[in-house]
Amino acid sequence: MDDEPLARQRVLDLLEREPHVTVAGTAANGREAVETIRAGGIDLVFLDVQMPGLTGLDVVREVGAGKMPATIFATAYDQHALAAFDAHALDYLLKPFEDERFRQALDRARDHIRLREVDDLRTRLLALLGGDASPAPPPSATGRAPAYAERLAVEMRGQIRVVPVEDVDFIQADGAYAEIHAGEAVYVVRERMQALEAKLDPAQFLRIHRSTIVRLDRVEAMLTAPGGDYAVRLADGRKLRVSRSRRDDLAAKLGMDA
């Protein structure tokens, strides 16, 4: 979506070379872009930052960041890059861009869309299985124990990064998001705690509070606070609350007397 016909045609020409890509529409200005996106059926948008009527950033605000398809901004000015990422852009292309740079952005978008489709399917399955229930991963076709995640995919500043599960200290819910704490790093993902809990090996992780999952080998001590509240202290000194209803389960997992 670009107000420059030559720029639009260049993107169309590049997309025509790519397999399994269908162009759903084009727009010559910001208002047309909003209408096209709202019409639905779009997985990915290439959006020029500077357009008449509404800028690319205005388009995101008008549609709503949460309702935008995966978005790759195009701009002739590098200073727009930070604003693009603040608008939840998956990537940005600095004009004039090379064919290979375009392909890199497209490949990143494909990975992002595949991950989102998997997350959407997981959410629908969880809803069918009882909404807030915490289902365990299904057994494998061989009847062996299910395979739990060894890595978690997270999106960070327009990049899909992989966090090894062995690096995760704990996970905490933050509204519609979850914060994955791994050492000093914190990764924010839009995923329900139930879905994350189902991915993790219960021999290594335990949900100790409705908003907290902890890696058991990071727990150094269980604490009792005045008033009968409970907490754990991790090896790095951080403290996490423990629900009274989950205290006995935690004690059993840690080999302590309940």
N, C-alpha and C positions, 0 to 999 in steps of 0.2 A: 504494500500500500504506500504509494509514493506519488507526489504531485508532478514529478518529472517523467514524461513518457519514455524517454530513453532508459532511465533508471528502472522503471517498471519492466520494460522489455528485457533488460539484461537479466533481472531475476527470473523472469519467465523462461528465458532461453536456458539458463542454468538448471532450472527445475525440470525442463523437458528432457534433460540428459539423465535424470535420476529415475531409477526404477521404483515402482509402487508409490508414485507421487501424483496426486490429482489436484489441479488448481481449482479451488472452489469459487474464486472471484478476485477482482481487483478493485481498487478505489483510488481516485485521483485527489482526494482531500480528506481531512479529518472527519468531517460529518459523514461522508460516504463510508469511511472505515468503520465508524461506530455502527452504522446500520448493517453493514455486511457482517460484522462480528456478532451482533445481536441476532441476526437471522439464524445463527447456529450452524452446526455441521462442520466446524473448522477446528483442526487440531493444532495448527501452527500459523502464526502471523509474522510476516516480514513487514516491519513498520518504520517508516521514515520519521525521524524526530521532528524535522521542520516541514510542516505542511500548512497550507492556508486554511483559515477557519479555526481548526483545532490542531495543535501540535500532536506529535505522537504520544507525548506524556499526558496531554489533555485527553486523548482517546482512552488511555488506560484509566484515568480518573473518571471519565464519563461512563465507561462500561463497568468499572469496578475491578480492582486488581484480582479479587477472588473469582471473578467470572471470565477473566481473560484466558484465551488459549495460550499455549506456550508461545512466547514472544521473543523475536530477535529484532533488535533495533538496528537501523542503518542511519549513519550520520556522517557529515563531512567535517565535523568538529569534535576533536577528541575530548574537549571539556564536558561534552554531554554524556560521556560514558558512565560517570558516577551516578548522575541522575537516572540513567537508564537502569542501572542495577538497583537503585533505590525503588524503582517502579517494578521490581521483580522480573526484570528481563532475564531471559535464559542466556543471551549472548548479545553482542553488538558488533556490527561491521562498520569499519571506518572507511568511508569512500575516498578514493577508488579502491576496491578490494580485489584481491586475486581470486581466481577460480578455486584454488586449494583452500583459501581461508573461508570461502563460502561453504565448501564441502565440509570443513571441520565443524562449522556452526550447525549445518544441517544434520550431521551425524550426532552431534550432542543433543539436538532437539529430538531426534529419533529415540535415543536412549531414554531421554526424559519422558517422552510420551509412553514408551513401553512400561517404564516404572510406574507411571501414573495409572495406566490401565490395570496393571497388576494390583495396585493399591485399591482402586475402585472395585475390582472383583472381590478382593479380600473383604472389603467393607460390606458389600452386598451379601457375601456368604455368612459373615458374622451376624448380620441382621436376621438372616433366615434361621440361624442357629440359636437365636435368643437375645440379640441385641447386646446387652452388657455382659453376657456370659464370657468366660475366658476359655475357649475350646483349645484343647491340645492339638498339635499337628497330627494329621491322620497317619496311621501306620503305613509303611511302605508296602508295595505290592508283594514283596518277598516275605512279609510278616515280621521283619526285623524291626528294631526300635526306630522311630522316626528320626530323620536327619534334621537337626536344628541349625539355625543360621550360624555361619562362621563370620559373616560380614554384614554390615548394615549400610545401605546406600543412603546418602544424605545429599541434599542440594545446598551449596554454599556459594553465594555470590556468582550465580550463573553457571556453576560447575557441579557435576555429579561426582561426589567423592565417596570412597569406600572406607568405612571404619571397621577394623577388625574387632570382633566381639570380645576377644581377650583383652583389648585395651579399655573396654567400658567399665567404669567404676560404678555408676548408678544412672538411672533415668528418672526424671521428674516431669510430671504433667504441668503444663502452663497454659490453661485455657484449652483452645482447640489444638494446641501444639504440644510437643514433648521435647524436653531438653536432654540430649545424650551427653553425659559428662565423661570424658576420657582424659585423665590427667588434668592438665590446665585448659584443655580445649573443651568447648561447649558447642554442640551442633544442634540446630533446631530443625525438627521435622514435623510435618503436618500428618500425624498418625496417632490413632487412639492407643491408649495404654494396653487395652485388651489385645490389640493386634501385635504390639511389640512383645508383650508377655508370651503370646503363643509362639513367637519365633525363637524364644530363648530357652536353652536347656534348663529345666527346673532343678537339675543337680548342681547348677552353677549360679542361677539367679532365683531370687524370691521377691515377690511383691509384698513389701512390709507395711504398706499404706496404700490407700486407694490412689494416691498420686505419686508413689515411689516404688521403683524396682531397684534392688541392690545386688551387686555381685558378691556372693557369700564369702569368697576368699579375701575380699577387701575389708571385711568386718573385723575390727580388733577387739571390741568390747561391747557388751550390752549395758545400757545405763537405765537407772530408775530415777525419775525426777520427782520432786515433791508433788503430792497430789495423785500419785499413781500413774503418771505418764511414763512412757518408755521411749528410748532412743537407742541408736547404735552409733558408735564412734568408729570411723574408718581409719585405716593405717596412716592416712595423711592428716588426720585430726578433724576432718569434717564430721558433723553430726547430722543424723537423719532421724526424723520421727518414726515411731513404730506404732501401728494401731494396736489397741489392746486385744482385739480379736485375732491378730496375727502374731502376737508375741509368743505363744506356745509353739506354733509351727516354726518360727524362727529359731527358738531355743533348741528344738529337736533337730533342725537342720545343722545347727552349729555344735551339736553334741553336748548341750548344756542341760542342766536340770530345769524343768519348767517351773 
